[in-house]
Amino acid sequence: MSRVEEALVRRWSGQRIMAVSTGVGLVGVLPLLLYIAIGPADGNPIGLGLLAMAAIPLAGVGIAVGAVRLLVQLFARRGR
């Protein structure tokens, strides 16, 4: 592993990856939810829907990667 990869692996824990991914998902979906709650009844928020459609899979992949990273960290600590 190169020094850059090793530095990234040490800096980003599984919990942090999951937290950031959850934040990305919320930031992507929250505008659409707010528009639905307080926006006009006959509005058509196409852009906000596309933002949510992009944010949800991205957050899901990030949460899965974070969970795998967290499991690797737990097993690595147990092996010491």
MMTF fields as JSON, N, C-alpha, C and O atoms, coordinates in Angstrom:
{
  "mmtfVersion": "1.0.0",
  "mmtfProducer": "UNKNOWN",
  "numBonds": 319,
  "numAtoms": 320,
  "numGroups": 80,
  "numChains": 1,
  "numModels": 1,
  "chainsPerModel": [1],
  "groupsPerChain": [80],
  "chainIdList": ["A"],
  "bondAtomList": [4, 2, 8, 6, 12, 10, 16, 14, 20, 18, 24, 22, 28, 26, 32, 30, 36, 34, 40, 38, 44, 42, 48, 46, 52, 50, 56, 54, 60, 58, 64, 62, 68, 66, 72, 70, 76, 74, 80, 78, 84, 82, 88, 86, 92, 90, 96, 94, 100, 98, 104, 102, 108, 106, 112, 110, 116, 114, 120, 118, 124, 122, 128, 126, 132, 130, 136, 134, 140, 138, 144, 142, 148, 146, 152, 150, 156, 154, 160, 158, 164, 162, 168, 166, 172, 170, 176, 174, 180, 178, 184, 182, 188, 186, 192, 190, 196, 194, 200, 198, 204, 202, 208, 206, 212, 210, 216, 214, 220, 218, 224, 222, 228, 226, 232, 230, 236, 234, 240, 238, 244, 242, 248, 246, 252, 250, 256, 254, 260, 258, 264, 262, 268, 266, 272, 270, 276, 274, 280, 278, 284, 282, 288, 286, 292, 290, 296, 294, 300, 298, 304, 302, 308, 306, 312, 310, 316, 314],
  "bondOrderList": [1, 1, 1, 1, 1, 1, 1, 1, 1, 1, 1, 1, 1, 1, 1, 1, 1, 1, 1, 1, 1, 1, 1, 1, 1, 1, 1, 1, 1, 1, 1, 1, 1, 1, 1, 1, 1, 1, 1, 1, 1, 1, 1, 1, 1, 1, 1, 1, 1, 1, 1, 1, 1, 1, 1, 1, 1, 1, 1, 1, 1, 1, 1, 1, 1, 1, 1, 1, 1, 1, 1, 1, 1, 1, 1, 1, 1, 1, 1],
  "groupList": [{"groupName": "MET", "atomNameList": ["N", "CA", "C", "O"], "elementList": ["N", "C", "C", "O"], "formalChargeList": [0, 0, 0, 0], "bondAtomList": [1, 0, 2, 1, 3, 2], "bondOrderList": [1, 1, 2], "singleLetterCode": "M", "chemCompType": "L-PEPTIDE LINKING"}, {"groupName": "SER", "atomNameList": ["N", "CA", "C", "O"], "elementList": ["N", "C", "C", "O"], "formalChargeList": [0, 0, 0, 0], "bondAtomList": [1, 0, 2, 1, 3, 2], "bondOrderList": [1, 1, 2], "singleLetterCode": "S", "chemCompType": "L-PEPTIDE LINKING"}, {"groupName": "ARG", "atomNameList": ["N", "CA", "C", "O"], "elementList": ["N", "C", "C", "O"], "formalChargeList": [0, 0, 0, 0], "bondAtomList": [1, 0, 2, 1, 3, 2], "bondOrderList": [1, 1, 2], "singleLetterCode": "R", "chemCompType": "L-PEPTIDE LINKING"}, {"groupName": "VAL", "atomNameList": ["N", "CA", "C", "O"], "elementList": ["N", "C", "C", "O"], "formalChargeList": [0, 0, 0, 0], "bondAtomList": [1, 0, 2, 1, 3, 2], "bondOrderList": [1, 1, 2], "singleLetterCode": "V", "chemCompType": "L-PEPTIDE LINKING"}, {"groupName": "GLU", "atomNameList": ["N", "CA", "C", "O"], "elementList": ["N", "C", "C", "O"], "formalChargeList": [0, 0, 0, 0], "bondAtomList": [1, 0, 2, 1, 3, 2], "bondOrderList": [1, 1, 2], "singleLetterCode": "E", "chemCompType": "L-PEPTIDE LINKING"}, {"groupName": "ALA", "atomNameList": ["N", "CA", "C", "O"], "elementList": ["N", "C", "C", "O"], "formalChargeList": [0, 0, 0, 0], "bondAtomList": [1, 0, 2, 1, 3, 2], "bondOrderList": [1, 1, 2], "singleLetterCode": "A", "chemCompType": "L-PEPTIDE LINKING"}, {"groupName": "LEU", "atomNameList": ["N", "CA", "C", "O"], "elementList": ["N", "C", "C", "O"], "formalChargeList": [0, 0, 0, 0], "bondAtomList": [1, 0, 2, 1, 3, 2], "bondOrderList": [1, 1, 2], "singleLetterCode": "L", "chemCompType": "L-PEPTIDE LINKING"}, {"groupName": "TRP", "atomNameList": ["N", "CA", "C", "O"], "elementList": ["N", "C", "C", "O"], "formalChargeList": [0, 0, 0, 0], "bondAtomList": [1, 0, 2, 1, 3, 2], "bondOrderList": [1, 1, 2], "singleLetterCode": "W", "chemCompType": "L-PEPTIDE LINKING"}, {"groupName": "GLY", "atomNameList": ["N", "CA", "C", "O"], "elementList": ["N", "C", "C", "O"], "formalChargeList": [0, 0, 0, 0], "bondAtomList": [1, 0, 2, 1, 3, 2], "bondOrderList": [1, 1, 2], "singleLetterCode": "G", "chemCompType": "PEPTIDE LINKING"}, {"groupName": "GLN", "atomNameList": ["N", "CA", "C", "O"], "elementList": ["N", "C", "C", "O"], "formalChargeList": [0, 0, 0, 0], "bondAtomList": [1, 0, 2, 1, 3, 2], "bondOrderList": [1, 1, 2], "singleLetterCode": "Q", "chemCompType": "L-PEPTIDE LINKING"}, {"groupName": "ILE", "atomNameList": ["N", "CA", "C", "O"], "elementList": ["N", "C", "C", "O"], "formalChargeList": [0, 0, 0, 0], "bondAtomList": [1, 0, 2, 1, 3, 2], "bondOrderList": [1, 1, 2], "singleLetterCode": "I", "chemCompType": "L-PEPTIDE LINKING"}, {"groupName": "THR", "atomNameList": ["N", "CA", "C", "O"], "elementList": ["N", "C", "C", "O"], "formalChargeList": [0, 0, 0, 0], "bondAtomList": [1, 0, 2, 1, 3, 2], "bondOrderList": [1, 1, 2], "singleLetterCode": "T", "chemCompType": "L-PEPTIDE LINKING"}, {"groupName": "PRO", "atomNameList": ["N", "CA", "C", "O"], "elementList": ["N", "C", "C", "O"], "formalChargeList": [0, 0, 0, 0], "bondAtomList": [1, 0, 2, 1, 3, 2], "bondOrderList": [1, 1, 2], "singleLetterCode": "P", "chemCompType": "L-PEPTIDE LINKING"}, {"groupName": "TYR", "atomNameList": ["N", "CA", "C", "O"], "elementList": ["N", "C", "C", "O"], "formalChargeList": [0, 0, 0, 0], "bondAtomList": [1, 0, 2, 1, 3, 2], "bondOrderList": [1, 1, 2], "singleLetterCode": "Y", "chemCompType": "L-PEPTIDE LINKING"}, {"groupName": "ASP", "atomNameList": ["N", "CA", "C", "O"], "elementList": ["N", "C", "C", "O"], "formalChargeList": [0, 0, 0, 0], "bondAtomList": [1, 0, 2, 1, 3, 2], "bondOrderList": [1, 1, 2], "singleLetterCode": "D", "chemCompType": "L-PEPTIDE LINKING"}, {"groupName": "ASN", "atomNameList": ["N", "CA", "C", "O"], "elementList": ["N", "C", "C", "O"], "formalChargeList": [0, 0, 0, 0], "bondAtomList": [1, 0, 2, 1, 3, 2], "bondOrderList": [1, 1, 2], "singleLetterCode": "N", "chemCompType": "L-PEPTIDE LINKING"}, {"groupName": "PHE", "atomNameList": ["N", "CA", "C", "O"], "elementList": ["N", "C", "C", "O"], "formalChargeList": [0, 0, 0, 0], "bondAtomList": [1, 0, 2, 1, 3, 2], "bondOrderList": [1, 1, 2], "singleLetterCode": "F", "chemCompType": "L-PEPTIDE LINKING"}],
  "groupTypeList": [0, 1, 2, 3, 4, 4, 5, 6, 3, 2, 2, 7, 1, 8, 9, 2, 10, 0, 5, 3, 1, 11, 8, 3, 8, 6, 3, 8, 3, 6, 12, 6, 6, 6, 13, 10, 5, 10, 8, 12, 5, 14, 8, 15, 12, 10, 8, 6, 8, 6, 6, 5, 0, 5, 5, 10, 12, 6, 5, 8, 3, 8, 10, 5, 3, 8, 5, 3, 2, 6, 6, 3, 9, 6, 16, 5, 2, 2, 8, 2],
  "groupIdList": [1, 2, 3, 4, 5, 6, 7, 8, 9, 10, 11, 12, 13, 14, 15, 16, 17, 18, 19, 20, 21, 22, 23, 24, 25, 26, 27, 28, 29, 30, 31, 32, 33, 34, 35, 36, 37, 38, 39, 40, 41, 42, 43, 44, 45, 46, 47, 48, 49, 50, 51, 52, 53, 54, 55, 56, 57, 58, 59, 60, 61, 62, 63, 64, 65, 66, 67, 68, 69, 70, 71, 72, 73, 74, 75, 76, 77, 78, 79, 80],
  "secStructList": [7, 7, 2, 2, 2, 2, 2, 2, 2, 2, 2, 1, 7, 2, 2, 2, 2, 2, 2, 2, 2, 2, 2, 2, 2, 2, 2, 2, 2, 2, 2, 2, 2, 2, 2, 2, 2, 2, 1, 7, 6, 6, 7, 7, 7, 2, 2, 2, 2, 2, 2, 2, 2, 2, 2, 2, 2, 2, 2, 2, 2, 2, 2, 2, 2, 2, 2, 2, 2, 2, 2, 2, 2, 2, 2, 2, 2, 2, 2, 7],
  "xCoordList": [0.845, 0.0, 0.897, 1.91, 0.524, 1.318, 1.075, 0.154, 1.919, 1.766, 0.45, -0.154, -0.003, -1.263, -2.432, -3.297, -2.457, -3.533, -3.523, -4.575, -2.335, -2.227, -2.697, -3.336, -2.383, -2.827, -4.346, -4.968, -4.952, -6.411, -7.084, -8.108, -6.517, -7.101, -7.048, -7.989, -5.969, -5.86, -6.764, -7.288, -6.956, -7.725, -9.227, -9.93, -9.734, -11.169, -11.557, -11.281, -12.189, -12.66, -13.997, -14.619, -14.424, -15.694, -16.874, -17.806, -16.833, -17.911, -17.96, -19.044, -16.815, -16.781, -17.308, -18.033, -16.947, -17.443, -18.961, -19.653, -19.474, -20.921, -21.623, -22.694, -21.031, -21.638, -21.662, -22.67, -20.562, -20.508, -21.486, -22.152, -21.578, -22.507, -23.956, -24.776, -24.271, -25.617, -25.913, -27.022, -24.923, -25.084, -25.321, -26.158, -24.592, -24.796, -26.208, -26.852, -26.69, -28.051, -29.088, -30.047, -28.903, -29.845, -29.82, -30.87, -28.632, -28.516, -29.147, -29.686, -29.092, -29.688, -31.196, -31.862, -31.747, -33.184, -33.944, -35.115, -33.295, -33.958, -34.616, -35.736, -33.984, -34.678, -35.992, -36.97, -36.019, -37.251, -38.322, -39.487, -37.938, -38.904, -39.45, -40.641, -38.581, -39.048, -39.986, -40.981, -39.67, -40.531, -41.896, -42.92, -41.907, -43.178, -43.976, -45.196, -43.291, -43.98, -44.507, -45.631, -43.707, -44.115, -44.2, -44.506, -43.94, -43.996, -45.41, -46.353, -45.559, -46.891, -47.418, -46.653, -48.734, -49.354, -49.225, -49.186, -49.159, -49.092, -47.677, -47.5, -46.667, -45.278, -44.765, -45.356, -43.658, -43.063, -41.537, -40.812, -41.053, -39.634, -38.768, -38.275, -38.591, -37.831, -36.374, -35.807, -35.776, -34.368, -34.135, -33.151, -35.033, -34.894, -35.077, -34.425, -35.954, -36.13, -34.89, -34.498, -34.275, -33.035, -31.903, -31.096, -31.844, -30.834, -31.02, -30.049, -32.252, -32.53, -32.205, -31.684, -32.519, -32.216, -30.719, -30.298, -29.916, -28.466, -27.892, -26.937, -28.466, -27.911, -28.177, -27.328, -29.323, -29.669, -28.758, -28.252, -28.529, -27.6, -26.168, -25.456, -25.746, -24.409, -24.25, -23.233, -25.25, -25.203, -25.247, -24.558, -26.045, -26.116, -24.791, -24.39, -24.119, -22.798, -21.805, -21.012, -21.851, -20.947, -21.183, -20.23, -22.445, -22.761, -22.292, -21.787, -22.451, -21.979, -20.454, -19.921, -19.761, -18.291, -17.862, -16.925, -18.551, -18.233, -18.472, -17.701, -19.53, -19.809, -18.736, -18.307, -18.31, -17.233, -15.942, -15.235, -15.646, -14.432, -14.505, -13.502, -15.672, -15.848, -15.642, -15.003, -16.175, -15.963, -14.492, -13.985, -13.812, -12.375, -11.616, -10.719, -11.963, -11.304, -11.552, -10.636, -12.785, -13.093, -12.336, -11.804, -12.284, -11.553, -10.05, -9.357, -9.537, -8.105, -7.725, -6.66, -8.591, -8.317, -8.4, -7.628, -9.331, -9.499, -8.3, -7.955, -7.67, -6.536, -5.247, -4.303, -5.175, -3.92, -3.663, -2.657],
  "yCoordList": [-1.167, 0.0, 1.238, 1.276, 2.239, 3.456, 4.289, 4.024, 5.298, 6.153, 6.911, 7.114, 7.33, 8.076, 7.184, 7.597, 5.962, 5.035, 4.716, 4.66, 4.508, 4.181, 5.342, 5.127, 6.566, 7.737, 7.87, 8.205, 7.611, 7.677, 6.595, 6.843, 5.404, 4.294, 4.595, 4.281, 5.193, 5.511, 6.675, 6.698, 7.632, 8.838, 8.577, 9.143, 7.732, 7.511, 6.179, 5.119, 6.23, 5.008, 4.6, 5.373, 3.403, 2.92, 3.746, 4.013, 4.15, 4.969, 6.332, 6.855, 6.905, 8.216, 8.137, 9.025, 7.085, 6.904, 6.762, 7.346, 5.987, 5.807, 7.112, 7.408, 7.89, 9.158, 10.16, 10.833, 10.258, 11.185, 10.741, 11.579, 9.458, 8.95, 9.211, 9.571, 9.033, 9.343, 10.827, 11.206, 11.664, 13.106, 13.463, 14.312, 12.822, 13.065, 12.674, 13.388, 11.561, 11.134, 12.111, 12.434, 12.585, 13.54, 14.876, 15.467, 15.353, 16.623, 16.506, 17.487, 15.348, 15.157, 15.012, 15.394, 14.469, 14.205, 15.32, 15.557, 15.998, 17.008, 18.131, 18.518, 18.676, 19.719, 19.245, 19.992, 18.03, 17.495, 17.327, 17.648, 16.832, 16.668, 18.006, 18.129, 19.008, 20.339, 20.927, 21.568, 20.709, 21.206, 20.544, 21.196, 19.254, 18.539, 19.067, 19.21, 19.356, 19.785, 21.214, 21.48, 22.146, 23.551, 24.208, 25.397, 23.477, 24.041, 24.108, 23.655, 24.672, 24.749, 23.357, 22.446, 23.225, 21.922, 21.503, 20.309, 22.468, 22.124, 22.249, 22.363, 22.229, 22.346, 21.063, 19.995, 21.188, 20.045, 20.1, 20.596, 19.596, 19.717, 18.653, 17.735, 18.781, 17.767, 17.738, 16.667, 18.909, 18.972, 18.389, 17.684, 18.679, 18.132, 16.618, 15.916, 16.113, 14.664, 13.992, 12.914, 14.637, 14.084, 14.107, 13.179, 15.177, 15.249, 14.103, 13.454, 13.855, 12.761, 11.404, 10.511, 11.261, 9.991, 9.734, 8.577, 10.77, 10.593, 10.397, 9.642, 11.067, 11.033, 9.704, 9.227, 9.117, 7.896, 6.715, 6.055, 6.422, 5.318, 5.611, 4.714, 6.877, 7.249, 7.029, 6.502, 7.433, 7.227, 5.734, 5.286, 4.973, 3.537, 2.827, 1.971, 3.195, 2.605, 3.018, 2.2, 4.281, 4.752, 4.071, 3.734, 3.861, 3.175, 1.724, 1.198, 1.074, -0.314, -0.389, -1.279, 0.542, 0.571, 0.827, 0.201, 1.748, 2.029, 0.83, 0.59, 0.073, -1.11, -2.178, -2.822, -2.36, -3.325, -2.877, -3.684, -1.596, -1.049, -1.227, -1.563, -1.008, -1.182, -2.634, -2.905, -3.57, -4.994, -5.38, -6.146, -4.847, -5.134, -4.591, -5.256, -3.401, -2.83, -3.68, -3.907, -4.148, -4.959, -6.281, -6.705, -6.933, -8.199, -7.994, -8.851, -6.88, -6.606, -6.364, -6.791, -5.681, -5.453, -6.75, -6.961, -7.615, -8.875, -9.797, -10.593, -9.697, -10.565, -10.183, -10.974, -9.01, -8.559, -9.22, -8.937],
  "zCoordList": [0.0, 0.0, 0.0, 0.698, -0.777, -0.82, 0.434, 1.206, 0.617, 1.803, 1.793, 2.846, 0.625, 0.523, 0.92, 1.692, 0.394, 0.739, 2.231, 2.868, 2.778, 4.186, 5.059, 6.089, 4.652, 5.405, 5.357, 6.366, 4.193, 4.082, 4.911, 5.547, 4.905, 5.66, 7.157, 7.885, 7.613, 9.036, 9.423, 10.536, 8.536, 8.857, 8.883, 9.72, 7.986, 7.864, 8.498, 7.937, 9.654, 10.299, 9.69, 8.961, 9.99, 9.474, 9.959, 9.201, 11.218, 11.769, 11.093, 10.835, 10.808, 10.162, 8.727, 8.281, 8.015, 6.65, 6.666, 5.833, 7.616, 7.713, 8.083, 7.555, 8.984, 9.391, 8.238, 8.018, 7.508, 6.374, 5.287, 4.678, 5.042, 4.032, 4.425, 3.58, 5.693, 6.165, 6.0, 5.621, 6.284, 6.09, 4.632, 4.326, 3.735, 2.295, 1.89, 1.121, 2.395, 2.081, 2.601, 1.9, 3.827, 4.393, 3.667, 3.417, 3.328, 2.607, 1.224, 0.712, 0.622, -0.689, -0.673, -1.636, 0.401, 0.477, 1.19, 0.895, 2.114, 2.922, 2.105, 2.439, 1.056, 0.288, -0.336, -0.362, -0.828, -1.403, -0.329, -0.56, 0.83, 1.912, 2.386, 2.672, 2.468, 2.854, 1.802, 2.142, 0.534, -0.538, -0.482, -0.685, -0.206, -0.093, 1.098, 1.014, 2.205, 3.418, 3.33, 3.754, 2.781, 2.832, 1.462, 1.376, 0.403, -0.936, -1.483, -0.835, -2.673, -3.273, -3.641, -3.957, -3.59, -3.844, -5.303, -5.6, -6.216, -7.636, -8.194, -9.407, -7.322, -7.762, -8.388, -8.231, -9.099, -9.768, -9.55, -10.411, -8.414, -8.075, -8.751, -8.095, -10.052, -10.792, -10.339, -10.126, -10.195, -9.787, -8.412, -8.189, -7.488, -6.139, -6.138, -5.364, -6.993, -7.107, -7.674, -7.228, -8.665, -9.228, -8.212, -8.151, -7.409, -6.35, -5.361, -4.971, -4.959, -4.032, -4.66, -3.992, -5.961, -6.639, -6.716, -6.713, -6.784, -6.819, -5.417, -5.238, -4.431, -3.079, -2.367, -1.614, -2.597, -1.867, -2.229, -1.322, -3.517, -3.815, -3.376, -2.926, -3.509, -3.075, -1.577, -1.125, -0.814, 0.632, 0.971, 1.887, 0.242, 0.495, 0.274, 1.062, -0.807, -1.082, -0.002, 0.467, 0.388, 1.433, 2.762, 3.464, 3.12, 4.371, 4.311, 5.303, 3.166, 3.021, 3.137, 3.8, 2.493, 2.585, 4.025, 4.521, 4.694, 6.092, 6.989, 7.917, 6.726, 7.53, 7.329, 8.287, 6.091, 5.82, 6.499, 7.104, 6.394, 7.033, 8.549, 9.179, 9.136, 10.575, 10.982, 11.998, 10.201, 10.495, 10.393, 11.213, 9.387, 9.249, 10.446, 10.964, 10.889, 12.06, 13.306, 14.096, 13.48, 14.661, 14.643, 15.669, 13.487, 13.402, 13.531, 14.081, 13.036, 13.168, 14.62, 15.066, 15.357, 16.789, 17.578, 18.513, 17.208, 17.917, 17.685, 18.558, 16.525, 16.197, 16.877, 16.886, 17.44, 18.098, 19.391, 20.04]
}
